[in-house]
């Protein structure tokens, strides 16, 4: 792996790191605010290997730990689906996860989960409700897309099915606002300027849009 122009050693098979559920996988990793630790999703979905989080040290020491996820919060065969995303909170104490599901379950895993760092413990539902989609201040329309922290205590979540990006507090999950966007599937934040970058796949095709901040109703720039 290459991080900020330097090589980070590690050993893991690609099929474990990248979820693959009958189509092109979409999975993201997360980097701790101090840049010392990378977090990866390990797919799971079998009785012998549930979904895990792998920690990789960037100082050259390789894998720092692997942490199976709590079955009681997800189901008997927890796995990361083909749209799985991660983000670390502004204070570096929480890891937010989307795309977690029970392989044998039915319905959309319409929930964002949270793990406590650095131990990767205390898995719980942070926002939404597992298997219960909706469109209000407490629910997601389906599996969430990308996640991003603004570095100031807010988490941005792509609610793709509801054509919006939700902005919520990282501490309590309470909704602060939302951005209207046609089928957003990933989001990024520039922590200094506050600019928001949104990748979407709407009726007009795929595009990347830049917003001055999450309160802006219209993008300041777009590229197909």
C-alpha positions as a Markdown table, in Angstrom:
| # | Residue | x | y | z |
|---|---|---|---|---|
| 1 | Unk | 0.0 | 0.0 | 0.0 |
| 2 | Unk | 1.1 | 3.6 | -0.6 |
| 3 | Unk | 0.0 | 6.3 | 1.9 |
| 4 | Unk | 1.1 | 9.9 | 1.4 |
| 5 | Unk | 3.8 | 8.9 | -1.0 |
| 6 | Unk | 5.3 | 6.2 | 1.2 |
| 7 | Unk | 5.0 | 2.4 | 1.2 |
| 8 | Unk | 3.1 | 0.8 | 4.1 |
| 9 | Unk | 4.0 | -2.9 | 4.4 |
| 10 | Unk | 1.2 | -5.5 | 5.1 |
| 11 | Unk | 0.1 | -9.0 | 4.2 |
| 12 | Unk | -3.4 | -10.0 | 3.4 |
| 13 | Unk | -5.2 | -11.5 | 0.4 |
| 14 | Unk | -7.2 | -9.2 | -1.8 |
| 15 | Unk | -10.3 | -11.4 | -1.7 |
| 16 | Unk | -10.5 | -10.9 | 2.1 |
| 17 | Unk | -10.0 | -7.2 | 2.0 |
| 18 | Unk | -12.4 | -6.5 | -0.8 |
| 19 | Unk | -16.1 | -7.6 | -0.5 |
| 20 | Unk | -17.3 | -9.3 | -3.6 |
| 21 | Unk | -21.0 | -10.2 | -3.8 |
| 22 | Unk | -21.6 | -11.1 | -7.4 |
| 23 | Unk | -20.6 | -7.7 | -8.8 |
| 24 | Unk | -18.0 | -5.0 | -8.7 |
| 25 | Unk | -17.1 | -4.4 | -5.1 |
| 26 | Unk | -17.0 | -1.0 | -3.5 |
| 27 | Unk | -15.2 | -0.8 | -0.2 |
| 28 | Unk | -13.3 | 1.9 | 1.5 |
| 29 | Unk | -10.7 | 2.0 | 4.3 |
| 30 | Unk | -10.2 | 4.6 | 7.0 |
| 31 | Unk | -7.1 | 6.4 | 8.3 |
| 32 | Unk | -6.8 | 7.5 | 11.9 |
| 33 | Unk | -6.4 | 11.3 | 12.4 |
| 34 | Unk | -2.8 | 11.0 | 13.4 |
| 35 | Unk | -2.1 | 8.9 | 10.3 |
| 36 | Unk | -0.6 | 6.0 | 12.2 |
| 37 | Unk | -3.3 | 3.4 | 11.7 |
| 38 | Unk | -5.3 | 2.1 | 8.7 |
| 39 | Unk | -8.6 | 0.3 | 9.1 |
| 40 | Unk | -9.9 | -2.3 | 6.5 |
| 41 | Unk | -13.1 | -4.3 | 6.2 |
| 42 | Unk | -12.6 | -8.1 | 6.0 |
| 43 | Unk | -15.6 | -9.5 | 4.1 |
| 44 | Unk | -16.8 | -12.4 | 6.3 |
| 45 | Unk | -20.1 | -14.1 | 5.6 |
| 46 | Unk | -19.2 | -17.7 | 6.5 |
| 47 | Unk | -19.5 | -19.7 | 9.8 |
| 48 | Unk | -15.8 | -20.0 | 10.0 |
| 49 | Unk | -15.0 | -16.4 | 9.2 |
| 50 | Unk | -17.3 | -13.5 | 10.3 |
| 51 | Unk | -16.8 | -10.0 | 9.2 |
| 52 | Unk | -13.7 | -8.3 | 10.8 |
| 53 | Unk | -11.9 | -5.1 | 11.0 |
| 54 | Unk | -8.2 | -5.2 | 10.4 |
| 55 | Unk | -5.8 | -2.6 | 11.8 |
| 56 | Unk | -2.6 | -2.0 | 9.9 |
| 57 | Unk | 0.1 | 0.1 | 11.4 |
| 58 | Unk | 1.8 | 2.7 | 9.1 |
| 59 | Unk | 5.1 | 2.6 | 11.0 |
| 60 | Unk | 6.3 | -0.6 | 9.2 |
| 61 | Unk | 5.1 | -3.1 | 11.9 |
| 62 | Unk | 2.4 | -4.5 | 9.7 |
| 63 | Unk | -0.9 | -5.9 | 11.0 |
| 64 | Unk | -1.7 | -4.5 | 14.4 |
| 65 | Unk | -4.8 | -6.5 | 15.0 |
| 66 | Unk | -7.9 | -8.2 | 13.6 |
| 67 | Unk | -11.3 | -7.8 | 15.3 |
| 68 | Unk | -14.3 | -10.0 | 14.6 |
| 69 | Unk | -17.6 | -8.0 | 14.7 |
| 70 | Unk | -20.3 | -8.8 | 17.3 |
| 71 | Unk | -22.8 | -11.3 | 15.8 |
| 72 | Unk | -25.5 | -10.3 | 18.3 |
| 73 | Unk | -25.7 | -6.8 | 16.7 |
| 74 | Unk | -25.8 | -8.0 | 13.0 |
| 75 | Unk | -26.8 | -11.7 | 12.7 |
| 76 | Unk | -25.3 | -15.2 | 12.6 |
| 77 | Unk | -23.3 | -14.6 | 9.4 |
| 78 | Unk | -22.1 | -11.0 | 9.5 |
| 79 | Unk | -20.5 | -9.7 | 6.4 |
| 80 | Unk | -19.6 | -6.5 | 4.6 |
| 81 | Unk | -21.8 | -6.1 | 1.5 |
| 82 | Unk | -20.7 | -4.9 | -1.9 |
| 83 | Unk | -21.1 | -1.3 | -0.8 |
| 84 | Unk | -19.2 | -0.9 | 2.4 |
| 85 | Unk | -17.7 | 2.4 | 3.7 |
| 86 | Unk | -15.9 | 3.6 | 6.7 |
| 87 | Unk | -15.1 | 6.9 | 8.4 |
| 88 | Unk | -13.3 | 7.9 | 11.6 |
| 89 | Unk | -14.8 | 10.5 | 13.9 |
| 90 | Unk | -13.1 | 13.9 | 14.4 |
| 91 | Unk | -11.7 | 12.9 | 17.8 |
| 92 | Unk | -10.4 | 9.6 | 16.5 |
| 93 | Unk | -12.4 | 7.6 | 19.1 |
| 94 | Unk | -15.1 | 6.1 | 16.8 |
| 95 | Unk | -15.2 | 4.1 | 13.6 |
| 96 | Unk | -18.4 | 4.4 | 11.6 |
| 97 | Unk | -19.4 | 1.6 | 9.2 |
| 98 | Unk | -22.0 | 1.1 | 6.5 |
| 99 | Unk | -22.8 | -2.0 | 4.4 |
| 100 | Unk | -22.8 | -4.5 | 7.3 |
| 101 | Unk | -25.4 | -7.2 | 7.0 |
| 102 | Unk | -26.3 | -10.8 | 7.9 |
| 103 | Unk | -25.7 | -12.9 | 4.8 |
| 104 | Unk | -28.8 | -15.0 | 5.5 |
| 105 | Unk | -31.0 | -12.1 | 6.3 |
| 106 | Unk | -33.5 | -10.3 | 4.2 |
| 107 | Unk | -34.1 | -6.7 | 3.5 |
| 108 | Unk | -31.7 | -3.7 | 3.4 |
| 109 | Unk | -29.2 | -3.2 | 6.2 |
| 110 | Unk | -30.4 | 0.4 | 6.6 |
| 111 | Unk | -28.1 | 1.3 | 9.5 |
| 112 | Unk | -24.8 | 3.0 | 10.3 |
| 113 | Unk | -22.8 | 1.1 | 12.9 |
| 114 | Unk | -20.2 | 2.5 | 15.3 |
| 115 | Unk | -17.2 | 0.9 | 16.9 |
| 116 | Unk | -15.1 | 2.3 | 19.7 |
| 117 | Unk | -11.4 | 2.9 | 18.9 |
| 118 | Unk | -8.7 | 1.9 | 19.3 |
| 119 | Unk | -9.9 | -1.4 | 20.6 |
| 120 | Unk | -12.6 | -1.9 | 18.0 |
| 121 | Unk | -15.2 | -2.8 | 20.7 |
| 122 | Unk | -18.8 | -1.9 | 21.6 |
| 123 | Unk | -20.4 | -2.3 | 18.2 |
| 124 | Unk | -23.8 | -0.7 | 18.1 |
| 125 | Unk | -26.3 | 0.9 | 15.7 |
| 126 | Unk | -25.4 | 4.6 | 15.4 |
| 127 | Unk | -28.1 | 5.8 | 13.0 |
| 128 | Unk | -31.0 | 4.1 | 11.2 |
| 129 | Unk | -32.6 | 0.8 | 12.0 |
| 130 | Unk | -31.4 | -2.6 | 10.7 |
| 131 | Unk | -33.9 | -4.0 | 8.1 |
| 132 | Unk | -36.2 | -1.0 | 8.4 |
| 133 | Unk | -35.8 | 1.6 | 5.7 |
| 134 | Unk | -37.5 | 5.0 | 5.8 |
| 135 | Unk | -37.2 | 8.7 | 4.9 |
| 136 | Unk | -37.1 | 10.8 | 8.0 |
| 137 | Unk | -34.7 | 12.2 | 10.6 |
| 138 | Unk | -33.9 | 8.8 | 12.0 |
| 139 | Unk | -33.9 | 6.4 | 9.0 |
| 140 | Unk | -32.1 | 5.6 | 5.8 |
| 141 | Unk | -33.8 | 4.6 | 2.6 |
| 142 | Unk | -31.5 | 1.5 | 2.1 |
| 143 | Unk | -27.9 | 0.6 | 2.5 |
| 144 | Unk | -25.9 | 3.8 | 3.0 |
| 145 | Unk | -23.2 | 5.0 | 0.5 |
| 146 | Unk | -20.1 | 6.9 | 1.4 |
| 147 | Unk | -19.3 | 8.4 | 4.8 |
| 148 | Unk | -17.1 | 11.4 | 5.7 |
| 149 | Unk | -16.2 | 13.3 | 8.8 |
| 150 | Unk | -15.8 | 17.1 | 8.6 |
| 151 | Unk | -13.2 | 17.1 | 11.4 |
| 152 | Unk | -15.4 | 19.3 | 13.5 |
| 153 | Unk | -17.9 | 16.8 | 15.0 |
| 154 | Unk | -20.2 | 16.1 | 12.1 |
| 155 | Unk | -20.6 | 13.0 | 9.9 |
| 156 | Unk | -21.9 | 13.1 | 6.4 |
| 157 | Unk | -23.8 | 10.0 | 5.1 |
| 158 | Unk | -24.9 | 9.3 | 1.5 |
| 159 | Unk | -28.6 | 8.2 | 1.8 |
| 160 | Unk | -28.5 | 7.1 | -1.8 |
| 161 | Unk | -32.0 | 5.7 | -2.0 |
| 162 | Unk | -33.5 | 8.9 | -0.7 |
| 163 | Unk | -31.5 | 11.2 | -2.9 |
| 164 | Unk | -29.9 | 13.1 | -0.1 |
| 165 | Unk | -26.8 | 13.4 | 2.0 |
| 166 | Unk | -27.4 | 13.5 | 5.8 |
| 167 | Unk | -25.4 | 15.6 | 8.2 |
| 168 | Unk | -25.5 | 14.4 | 11.8 |
| 169 | Unk | -23.6 | 14.8 | 15.0 |
| 170 | Unk | -20.8 | 12.3 | 15.6 |
| 171 | Unk | -21.6 | 12.0 | 19.3 |
| 172 | Unk | -25.4 | 11.5 | 19.3 |
| 173 | Unk | -26.4 | 10.8 | 15.7 |
| 174 | Unk | -28.9 | 13.6 | 15.7 |
| 175 | Unk | -29.7 | 15.1 | 12.3 |
| 176 | Unk | -28.2 | 18.6 | 11.7 |
| 177 | Unk | -29.3 | 19.0 | 8.1 |
| 178 | Unk | -29.3 | 17.4 | 4.7 |
| 179 | Unk | -28.2 | 18.1 | 1.1 |
| 180 | Unk | -30.4 | 17.2 | -1.8 |
| 181 | Unk | -28.5 | 15.1 | -4.4 |
| 182 | Unk | -29.6 | 12.7 | -7.1 |
| 183 | Unk | -28.4 | 9.2 | -6.1 |
| 184 | Unk | -25.2 | 10.1 | -4.2 |
| 185 | Unk | -22.9 | 7.1 | -3.7 |
| 186 | Unk | -19.8 | 8.7 | -2.2 |
| 187 | Unk | -18.8 | 11.9 | -0.3 |
| 188 | Unk | -15.6 | 13.6 | 0.8 |
| 189 | Unk | -14.8 | 16.6 | 2.9 |
| 190 | Unk | -12.0 | 19.2 | 2.8 |
| 191 | Unk | -11.5 | 19.7 | 6.5 |
| 192 | Unk | -9.9 | 23.1 | 6.2 |
| 193 | Unk | -12.1 | 24.8 | 3.6 |
| 194 | Unk | -15.3 | 22.9 | 4.5 |
| 195 | Unk | -15.8 | 22.0 | 0.8 |
| 196 | Unk | -17.9 | 18.9 | 0.1 |
| 197 | Unk | -17.2 | 16.6 | -2.9 |
| 198 | Unk | -20.1 | 14.3 | -4.0 |
| 199 | Unk | -19.9 | 11.5 | -6.5 |
| 200 | Unk | -23.4 | 10.6 | -7.8 |
| 201 | Unk | -25.1 | 8.4 | -10.4 |
| 202 | Unk | -28.4 | 10.0 | -11.2 |
| 203 | Unk | -30.6 | 10.3 | -14.3 |
| 204 | Unk | -28.0 | 12.4 | -16.1 |
| 205 | Unk | -25.2 | 9.9 | -15.6 |
| 206 | Unk | -22.2 | 9.8 | -13.3 |
| 207 | Unk | -20.8 | 13.1 | -12.1 |
| 208 | Unk | -18.6 | 14.7 | -9.4 |
| 209 | Unk | -19.8 | 17.9 | -7.8 |
| 210 | Unk | -18.2 | 20.4 | -5.4 |
| 211 | Unk | -20.2 | 22.3 | -2.8 |
| 212 | Unk | -18.7 | 25.2 | -0.9 |
| 213 | Unk | -20.1 | 23.7 | 2.3 |
| 214 | Unk | -22.9 | 21.3 | 3.3 |
| 215 | Unk | -25.3 | 24.2 | 3.7 |
| 216 | Unk | -25.0 | 25.1 | 0.0 |
| 217 | Unk | -28.0 | 24.2 | -2.1 |
| 218 | Unk | -26.2 | 24.3 | -5.4 |
| 219 | Unk | -22.7 | 23.0 | -6.4 |
| 220 | Unk | -20.0 | 25.5 | -7.3 |
| 221 | Unk | -18.5 | 23.1 | -9.8 |
| 222 | Unk | -19.4 | 19.9 | -11.6 |
| 223 | Unk | -17.7 | 17.3 | -13.8 |
| 224 | Unk | -19.4 | 14.5 | -15.7 |
